[in-house]
Amino acid sequence: MLLMLLLSLGCAAAFNISDGYIITLEPARSRELQTRARQHLRPHAMHLFSAINGTQARLRLPELPLYTRFLFAIKARHDHMQLSSDAMLGCLLSHMAVWRLVLPGSTVAVLEEDAILDATSRQRLALLAQDLVGVKWELLMLESGQMTASGKWRDVGQIAATCATLCTWQGSRGYLITYDGAQALLRFAEPIMVQVDALMGLVATFEPEFRMYWTRADVVHPNRLRMSTIWDACIKCYLPAGAPLFYGFCALFYGFCSLYFCARLYFCARLNFCASLNFCARLNFCGSKTYKKQADATWALWQTTKRAFTLRPPCLGCCFRTYRG
């Protein structure tokens, strides 16, 4: 315990965090996080940075590539990387503004307003400092990525990891960045086409001089009771980390969706069949008067149910509609 305490006290010196920024739309609600960041990350200074809101971000819309503007128009995206809302654009622009504040030779901590720091944060940061002794890096993510880093990765020490092949990344709740790292991200940020976390993963994959590492155990924890006001509409990013919980939730969610669509297909097929029977009887293709009465009763039931539940024959194409974030 004493050794861990000594390590945690030395973590700030190891990373030499010169400044810290909390990106927030509600500075008054981020005062507690600012205090905790000073306590656990020990930067020389911790600032509250006013985020760029959706209204301000929309002013940059005419500068975006045409396809990105199309995604904004339909308010949908085909991949997590893509931008499709004012909030996503505002989030990226806010991080870019902070990167421009990073001075040569400095290391800066960046947090979003929904980050949580606790006693384990300082201990895990100390372990990261141990793992990365003598390792050159430009970006160090302080979250585990919520099971969304793809490709092959390579473990470094006890809790650190880095990408070994083609990787993507989701999450920008908290990270450390150097001056060289900030300049690399700014160089590839425009033209604006992808979200901030996707940009980090892409630059790490295709730029050899940009070395990105992350922790396999969260230093910065997600706040599951309060979603950020600068978030990118990524529900998945707030799900519990860990394979059993994550994939269990996915199985439950998709199982529910499957039952819903199967039930809808079944009832719509039944109701459409009843309508067909009535049509057949009305055209006297079935000569039985009893059957025609049954068909008329069925038709009345069909009309009543249709009015009550406003069910329509399912649109199979709609089942494959564009993913909405």
Buried (B, 14 or more C-beta within 10 A) or exposed (E): EEEEEEBBEBBBEBBEBBBBBBBBBEBEEBEEBBEBBBEBBBBEEBBBBEBBBBEBBBEBBEEBEEEBEEBBEEEBBEEBBBBBBBBBBBBBBBBBBBBEBBEEEBBBBBBBBBBBBEEBBBBBBBBBBBBBEEEEBBBBBBBBBBBBBBEEBEEBBEBBBBBEEEBBBBBBBBBBBBBBBBBBBBEBBEEBBBBBBBBBBBBBBEBEEBBBBBBBBBBBBBBEEEBBBBBBBBEBBBBEBEEEEBEEEEEEEEEEEEEEEEEBBEBBEEBBEBBEBBEBBEEEEBEEEEEBEBBBEBBEEBBEBEEEEEBEEBEEEEEEEEEEB
